Amino acid sequence: MFQRKFLARHVLNSLLLFCAIFATAAEVNTCNIEALQVGSEFTYGHHHLKWLADSNGNGLMDRNEVELKKKDQWQAINDAEFKQIIIRRRDQLYMKNAYVYKKTPTRDLELYVDFPKDWKVNDKRPAIVWFFGGAWNTGTPFAFKPQSDYFARRGLVSICVDYRIRTVDGIHTDGFISGLDAKTAIRWVRKNASSLGIDPTRIMAGGGSAGGHLAIATQIPSLNDPADDLSISSKVSALLLHNPYVVHINPKSWIFQIDFKTLPPVWVGYGLKDKAAYNDDPSTKRTERNGQSFVKELGQAGIPLRTYIKADGGHGFCSSPLHLETSTLDMDDFLQECGLIEKASILGTGMKTSGAWANQHRRDILQGKASLSQPEVLEFVTE
């Protein structure tokens, strides 16, 4: 088993051992940071790929070294595919505290847990489950890593979830299949709360754009994976929503079917310049209701509500350098006000954006400072 805190040389030795064990006679005896044999074929999501050669000897799959099978023909991979498949896969290979929460026809879905420094398995801490955005099409589970790290420092168990998306898994029912995965993730966290040091009565959900939609969609009573154990509640204690995409896309996962009076406390941020989610053209059926009407109806529901509305904000502005820290502190203050987390005076955080975090993560991988992950398996909520 790979040890998470090995020095770089131990990581490389472990990778070489991995290759020696799993290599076949037909494969080239070369192993590297990708944990693959040069010359081998592999899958990621619904994609079938081939690493042709390590032509420059850098131990990495470069774009011109990878082919993707399309309609039974090997073709060169383009820039967008390289980023969403090869880079995404590599990022996940080196994430700490990875857990498989669901098995699907295309791949095992993982989530990534940030534990507080003083965490113990017999704790009963509040938890936040984060869902990334990207129109259910693209995106990375680490989009909310800055917020996840912050709330772990605040004593919460903070969790970043991967789910099925179009560019990786070939799904085309926007917000529906992804919504099933999101609901399974909430149930998985609740079922495994005792193994994760989590209080099952204080599980919250958050996300941005499509991920904000998914956080709310976990509260749609009829949206369930048929294989889920429906006796496990998917109710959450709070919703933390960054420009959630709530317009009409898929009727099965349309959030306006929820009785908003049944929702938990909601923190929601929108920018008035957000044409994608807030004030899109209401003349089309797709946008009969949008973020603007969502906030209005939440206010009418009489539930605890705090809005973070900024006149100069565009889509995703809460995670920008200007608003990342202030929006996160505002969420913290709201959760304190709701009695969901301990009261504390937070004067500053020094938070880095998700882009800065990802760049550092990739540098750590290349410099041998990150260890290869071995995802853990606890109890599933699906058959």
N, C-alpha and C positions, 0 to 999 in steps of 0.2 A: 504494500500500500504506500502510495506516495505520501510523504510527510509535508504538511503545508508550509512549514517554516524552514525548509532546507535552504542552504546557500545555493548559489547558481550552479556550482560544480556538481552538487548532489542532484539537482534537477536534471542536468544533462546526463548524468550516470543513470538516473531512473528512466529517462527517455530511451537511452540506449538499451537498457534491460527490457523495457516495454517492446521495443522493436525486435530484439532477439527472440522474445517469446512468441510474438504474433506474426513475424515475417514468414512468408512462404517462399518456396524455391523459385517461383516465377517472379518474385518481386526483387527489386534492386535493394541491396543491403545498405540502405541509407536511412537514418532517422534524424529528426530535427524538431524544431519548435512546433511544427504543425501536428506532431504525434501521428504521422502518416509515413508510409514508404514512398519514396520518389518512384514514380511510374505506376502507382496504384490507382484503382478506381474507388470512389467513395460516394456516399450520399449525404445530403443535407436537406431536410424537408422532403419535398417531392422531386428534388433535383438529383441527377446522376452526373457525376463529374469525374475528370481524370487529371491527375497531376503528371504532366508529360516529362518534365525534367527540371532539375535545379541548375539552370544554365549558368548562373553567376555564382553559385556556391554559397549563397547567403542563408540557406536553410529555411527559406520562406517560399510560399507559393506567390509568385509575381503574376500579374495579369496575363502576360504573354506566355505563361507556362501552364495555363489551365484551359481545359476545354469542357464544354457543357453539352450534354446530349439533348438534342431537340428533334422530335419526330424521327428517332432512331438514327440521327446523324450527329456526329461530333462537330461542334462549332466553337469558334473563338468566343470567349466570355467578354462581355462589354463592361464598361466602367461601373454602371449601376449594379449589374449582377455581381461583379467582383466585391463591391462594398457590402451588398446585402447578403451575400452568401459566404465568401471566403473571410472577409474581415469580421463579420458578425460571428461566424463559427469560432474563429481564433479568439476573439474577446471572451466568449463563453467558456472556452477550454481552460482559461486561467482565472476563473472567478472563485472566490472563497465561498464556503458554506452553501454549496449548490445542493438542491434536493429535487428529485423527480416527483412531481405531483400528479402526473397524468400520462398515460400512454395513448398515442393516437396513431392512425394509419400512416402518417408521414414521419413522425418522430416522437421521442419522449420529450415532454414539456417540463422545463425546470423553473424553479424560482430560487432566488438568491437572498440569503438572510444576513442582515447586519445586526449583530448582537451588541448590547452595551458592554463596556469593559468589565463591569462587575457582575455580569450575568451569571446566573446559576440555573441548572436545569429544573430545580424545584421552585423557581420564581413563578410569580403570577403577574406578569407585566402587561400593560396595554401593547397593542400591536397595530401597525399601519401596513396595509397591503397596497402597493403602487402599481398602476397600469400605464404603460407608455402610450404615446400617440403616434399617428402616422396614417390616418384614414383607413385603418385595418388593413393596410397595404404594405407599408414599410415600417421602419422603426427598430429600436433596440431596447431591451429590457432595462438598460442602464440609464435611460433618459431622466429618471428621478433618483439617481444615485446621490446627488448632492443633498436632496431633502431626506433621503433614507439615512445617509450618514449623520445628518444633523439630528434627526429624531432618535437615532441610536445613542448619540451623545447625551440626549435628554432622558435616557433611561428606557426607551421603548424598544421593542423588537420590531425592526423595520424590514420590509420584504419587497423586493422587486420581482415582478412576475413576467415570464415570457408566455406568449399565447400564439395561436395559429394566425398567420397573416397571409395575404395573397402572394407576395413575392417569394415567400419561403415555402408555403404549404399548398399553394394553388387554390385556395378557397375563393369563392366569388359571392357569398351571401354576406355582404358588408354588415358587420355588427352583430350577426347572429351566431355563427360558429365561434367567433372570438368571444361573444357574450357567454356561450356555454362554458368555454374554458375559464373565463373570469369567475363564474359562479362556482365551478369545481374548485378553483384555487381558494376561494373563501371557505368552502366546506373542508378542504384539505387542512387549512390552517386551524380551523376549529377542531377537527378530529384529532390532530396531532399537537394540540395546545400544550398538553402535559409534557411532551418531549421537547418542546421549544421554549418552555418557561413562560408561556403566554396565559393571560386571563381570558378564557373563552367568552366572557361577557363584555370584553372591551377590545373588540376587533374592529378597526376602522378601514375604510377604503378610500383611495385617492388616485388621481390620474389627470392627464391633460389631453384635450382634443378628443380623439377617438378613445383614448384611455380614460378620460373623464366620463365619456359615454358609458364605457364598460363598468366603471365603478358604480354608476347609478343603475345600470342594467342588472347588476347582481340583485337588485331589489324588486325586479319584475317577477311576480309569483309564478307565471306560466313559463318562464324561460329556464328550462332545465335540461341538462344532458340526460337522456333516457337511462344511461348507465349509472348515474349518480345515486347515492343513498339519500333519498329525499327526507329522511328523518333527521339529517344533519342540517341545521338551520344555516341559511346564508345571510341572515340579518346582520347588519353592521351597526356600530354605535355612533358613527359619524361619517360624513362624506366630505372630502377635501378635493374640490374640483377646479382645475385650471382650464379655462375656456372650453368647457365640455361641449362636444358636438352633438346637439340634441335635435337637429332637424330630421324630417321624415326620410329615412333611407330604407329600412326594412321593417315592415309592420310588426314582426314578431319581437323586435328589440327596440321599438319606439318607446322612449321613456315617458311620453305624455299619457300612456295608458296606466301609469302608476297613480294611485291616490296619494297625492303629495302630503296629505295629513298624516300618513303612516310612515313618512320618512324620518330618519334620525336627524340630529343637528347637521346643518349644511353650511360649509364655507365655500363660496364660489367667487372666482375671479374672472372678469372679462375686461377686454379693452374696447373702447367705443369705436376704434378703427378696425375691429375684427370683422371683416366681411365674410370670413369662412364660417364662423360659428355664432356671432352675436346678432348682427343686424342685416343678414343676407336678404336678398330681394323676396319680400313676402307675397309676391304676386304668383309665384309658382307653387304647385302642390307640394313639391319637395320641401318648401320652407314655409308652410302655413304657420308653423310655430318655430321659434328660434330661441337663441339665448336670452334675448330681451324679454320675450313673453315667459320664458322659463323662470327668470328671476322674479318677474311680477307674480306668477302663480305660486312660487315658493313663499313669497311674502304674504299672500292671501291664505296660505295653508296654516299659518299660525305656529309653525315649528321654529325652534331656535335657528336663526339665520344671520350670517354675516357676509356682506358683499365687499369685494375688493375691486372696485370699478375705477378705471383710469382713462381719462380722456385721450391720452396720447398712446394708449396701448393697442398693439396689433395682436395677431394670433400668436400665442405662445409667449407673450411678454413677461409673464410671471417668472419664467426661467432665464430671462435675459440678465446680463450683469447689473443693470439698473434696478431691477425689481426682485431678483432672486432672494436676497437676504431679507428685504422688508416684507415680501409676501410670506416667506417662511416664518418669520417672527410673528406675523399677524395670525397665521394658522395656529401657531403655538399658543398665542394669547387666547384665541377663541376656544381651543381645547381646554385650557385652564379654566376659562369662564364656564364651560359646560361641565366641569368636574371630572373630565376624562383623563387628565394627566396632572402630575404634581405641580403646584405653583412654584415659580422660580423667576428670578429677574435675569433675563438674558440680555446682556449689553452689546454683544457683537458675536459674529460667528466666523468671519473670514472664509465664507463659502466660495467654492469654485464652481463654475458652470459645468454642466454635464459634458460639454465639449472639451473643456480643460481636463476634467477627470478622465475622459476616454483617451486623450492624448498621453496623459501620464501612465495610464494602465498599459497602453501599447508600448511605451518606452520601457516600462518595467519588464514586459514580456521579452522584448528584444535584448535587454541587458541581463536577462537571467534572474531578475529580482522577483518574478512571479512564479508560483508553483502550479503545476498541472493539477486541475481539479479532479476529484473522484466523487461524482454526485452520490449522495446518500439516498436511500429509499426507506421511508417510514411506512405508514399505512395509507393505502389509497382509498378514495371514496367512490371509485368506479369499479365495476366488475372486471 
